[in-house]
Amino acid sequence: MSTSDEARRALEAVYARVEARAADISRSHDWWPCRRGCDHCCRHLAAPLPMTYLEWSYLEEGLQQLSPEALEEIRERVDAMARQEARPYTCPMLDRETGACRVYAHRPLACRSYGFAAARDGGLFCHFILDLVGRHGDADIVWANQDALEDAVARLGGATRPLPEWFTRKERDTR
């Protein structure tokens, strides 16, 4: 078994823990907004998606399953994102007509944990969550620890870079 196989299994284990925490929060709080059909965070990113090399490799598998036309559209959106100077950003993998992620099973940690994890600096929440937690409270919510998740993934996959940088590196490497 190679180190890369071990790292991938460890990454998938982190992703599975996040998925379990997200499912638990959604299941136990019928008012929780993060469900199929909500793409608010995908359309209002504070910055281009950050990910490690290992996450990029995992995401690439999902990208390779797309049609050439969809992949070209994503490349164009990534290029536009790299030139964009102000937020919010829209995720280039979002199918803007359906509101669905084109690479959902391969999405990075930032996408999996947003809305379900808290960070030392106060959290990763959209205004919908803040409003709802303000009305319903969060005393019974067991948040995932965003800082610990990011540290665990960084130990597995090295330096974190924004999505456009990974695309640029790939384009440069394939020439």
KAFENJO-V385391 format. One record per run of one state. SS is the DSSP state (H for helix, E for strand, L for the rest). FROM is the first residue (numbers start at 1). TO is the last residue. Records with the same first field share a line. If there is no record, write none. Layout:
# KAFENJO-V385391
SS = FROM-TO, FROM-TO
This chain:
# KAFENJO-V385391
L = 1-2, 29-39, 44-44, 46-49, 65-67, 84-88, 90-93, 96-99, 102-103, 107-108, 114-116, 119-126, 137-143, 158-159, 174-175
H = 3-28, 40-43, 53-64, 68-83, 104-106, 109-113, 127-136, 146-157, 163-173
E = 45-45, 50-52, 89-89, 94-95, 100-101, 117-118, 144-145, 160-162
